[in-house]
């Protein structure tokens, strides 16, 4: 596993991290399989784990806390997130900071996360939604400063709304934020325009999430794919989105190098960008842990292929179903 410097934190984090959304509360989640997959990731060198209180109301945090406890000899970085007070994902431009992140709510949920994780200090505490209009509000800033001074949080981050990579740039300029988590993949290349250059300038770490575009970049979805009613993807992959997603994924398949599948190409595309600190694919099975982490071998995609993949940038705007 290769590591990368994670911005101003100066942490050396595994360039393949672990997204823990799907480990609790999803259809098909099995705790024994989950723990085996997490253990495999640690054994292969993963040291960055991204969770949130909102992932099954703290259950995912508890799973991570147990993993950390089982490995007292290893530094495993725990990144979690505070849910918005109104429990609405994503935020909307008319939401106020008081409705989402009043100071007492930030403090309350940081304490809950500390308890769930079983740690005295959270490595990275993130805001699970964000609006840049809140940048200069003292409401969140005073809570950040208080919790940092108390030693309860080492660093702070923002998880940016889907397809809104620039909805945090003024906030990064405050100097209080050490990382930004953003959707970045073959289709979603927008962060390269303005966000990544600013992060580089300010030495802010970048977490690339949704590397497989919620599944379309696995190459396994078809026009007939259906998800269980209790799986959130059943409301995301509405017919309009499913058809377009499969169309875009199918257009990539002729570009695959011999012996390479679509998920590998998707990860290697992101790894080709040095502005990215770590990628956090969701992994519920050992075979996915092994195949994803195998991409961290330093082997680069051919420059000609990277150029071709640039042409598959897909401009999208948030909609009612994009969540």
Secondary structure, DSSP 8 states (H G I E B T S, - for coil): --EEE-GGG--EEESB-EE-GGGSSSTT--HHHHHHHHHHHHHTT--EEE--TTTTTTHHHHHHHHHHHHTTTS--EEEEEE--TT--SS--TT--HHHH--HHHHHHHHHHHHHHHT-SSEEEEEESS--GGGTT-HHHHHHHHHHHHTTSEEEEEEE--TT-TTTTHHHHTTS---EEEEE-SSS--GGGTTHHHHHHHHT-EEEEE-TTGGGGGGT---TT----TTSTHHHHS-HHHHHHHHHHHHHHHTT--TT--HHHHHHHHHHT-TT--EE--B--SHHHHHHHHTT-SS----HHHHHHHHTT-------TTT-
